């Protein structure tokens, strides 16, 4: 049994803005745990530029980005579950 992981680092205008990762872990009992997370990297130097570019390219203000990403992750995980269980 192995663990699979995929990571992606977002970048806008040369500024890293997010890290996204999906981890797949087989369980001892029948099943698999899939965990997806998103980390906001818009901090420190360059944060204001990353926030501005994020708003321009996505149309979403920074304050709403985390909830929008959570909703997207729930949708993705639901689709994975439906595909695996069909």
One Martini backbone bead per residue (centre of mass of N, CA, C, O) as a GRO file, in nm:
protein
   86
    1UNK     BB    1   0.095   0.037   0.024
    2UNK     BB    2   0.036   0.367  -0.083
    3UNK     BB    3   0.117   0.708  -0.116
    4UNK     BB    4  -0.049   0.987  -0.254
    5UNK     BB    5   0.073   1.297  -0.414
    6UNK     BB    6  -0.031   1.638  -0.489
    7UNK     BB    7   0.123   1.943  -0.604
    8UNK     BB    8   0.058   2.307  -0.604
    9UNK     BB    9   0.180   2.623  -0.723
   10UNK     BB   10   0.083   2.935  -0.725
   11UNK     BB   11   0.092   3.198  -0.989
   12UNK     BB   12   0.123   3.567  -1.005
   13UNK     BB   13   0.333   3.765  -1.152
   14UNK     BB   14   0.571   3.598  -0.983
   15UNK     BB   15   0.369   3.532  -0.744
   16UNK     BB   16   0.309   3.353  -0.477
   17UNK     BB   17  -0.034   3.245  -0.360
   18UNK     BB   18  -0.035   2.914  -0.354
   19UNK     BB   19  -0.109   2.591  -0.196
   20UNK     BB   20  -0.178   2.268  -0.334
   21UNK     BB   21  -0.320   1.952  -0.200
   22UNK     BB   22  -0.324   1.590  -0.260
   23UNK     BB   23  -0.415   1.306  -0.054
   24UNK     BB   24  -0.356   0.945  -0.075
   25UNK     BB   25  -0.490   0.688   0.157
   26UNK     BB   26  -0.473   0.381   0.245
   27UNK     BB   27  -0.662   0.156   0.423
   28UNK     BB   28  -0.705  -0.115   0.617
   29UNK     BB   29  -0.969  -0.077   0.558
   30UNK     BB   30  -1.190  -0.040   0.342
   31UNK     BB   31  -1.037   0.218   0.164
   32UNK     BB   32  -0.999   0.584   0.123
   33UNK     BB   33  -0.808   0.873   0.185
   34UNK     BB   34  -0.900   1.209   0.093
   35UNK     BB   35  -0.692   1.503   0.086
   36UNK     BB   36  -0.752   1.857   0.072
   37UNK     BB   37  -0.546   2.156   0.030
   38UNK     BB   38  -0.513   2.515   0.116
   39UNK     BB   39  -0.258   2.774   0.089
   40UNK     BB   40  -0.196   3.093   0.176
   41UNK     BB   41   0.075   3.311   0.030
   42UNK     BB   42  -0.037   3.611   0.093
   43UNK     BB   43   0.251   3.718   0.226
   44UNK     BB   44   0.426   3.970   0.268
   45UNK     BB   45   0.608   4.016   0.019
   46UNK     BB   46   0.366   4.067  -0.243
   47UNK     BB   47   0.069   4.050  -0.136
   48UNK     BB   48  -0.074   4.287  -0.276
   49UNK     BB   49  -0.021   4.191  -0.563
   50UNK     BB   50  -0.159   3.914  -0.537
   51UNK     BB   51  -0.440   4.027  -0.465
   52UNK     BB   52  -0.482   4.192  -0.719
   53UNK     BB   53  -0.443   3.965  -0.928
   54UNK     BB   54  -0.664   3.780  -0.817
   55UNK     BB   55  -0.895   3.977  -0.872
   56UNK     BB   56  -0.852   4.011  -1.176
   57UNK     BB   57  -0.852   3.690  -1.261
   58UNK     BB   58  -1.120   3.598  -1.066
   59UNK     BB   59  -1.315   3.819  -0.914
   60UNK     BB   60  -1.198   3.768  -0.618
   61UNK     BB   61  -1.177   3.844  -0.312
   62UNK     BB   62  -0.967   3.754  -0.063
   63UNK     BB   63  -1.194   3.704   0.157
   64UNK     BB   64  -1.339   3.475  -0.050
   65UNK     BB   65  -1.131   3.254  -0.139
   66UNK     BB   66  -1.140   3.028   0.077
   67UNK     BB   67  -1.440   2.946   0.041
   68UNK     BB   68  -1.425   2.888  -0.261
   69UNK     BB   69  -1.211   2.662  -0.232
   70UNK     BB   70  -1.372   2.476  -0.046
   71UNK     BB   71  -1.603   2.427  -0.242
   72UNK     BB   72  -1.425   2.302  -0.465
   73UNK     BB   73  -1.319   2.065  -0.292
   74UNK     BB   74  -1.591   1.936  -0.230
   75UNK     BB   75  -1.660   1.879  -0.523
   76UNK     BB   76  -1.416   1.704  -0.594
   77UNK     BB   77  -1.455   1.488  -0.370
   78UNK     BB   78  -1.740   1.406  -0.462
   79UNK     BB   79  -1.652   1.305  -0.745
   80UNK     BB   80  -1.458   1.091  -0.654
   81UNK     BB   81  -1.658   0.924  -0.491
   82UNK     BB   82  -1.858   0.868  -0.722
   83UNK     BB   83  -1.654   0.722  -0.910
   84UNK     BB   84  -1.565   0.495  -0.709
   85UNK     BB   85  -1.875   0.395  -0.633
   86UNK     BB   86  -1.970   0.309  -0.945
   0.00000   0.00000   0.00000
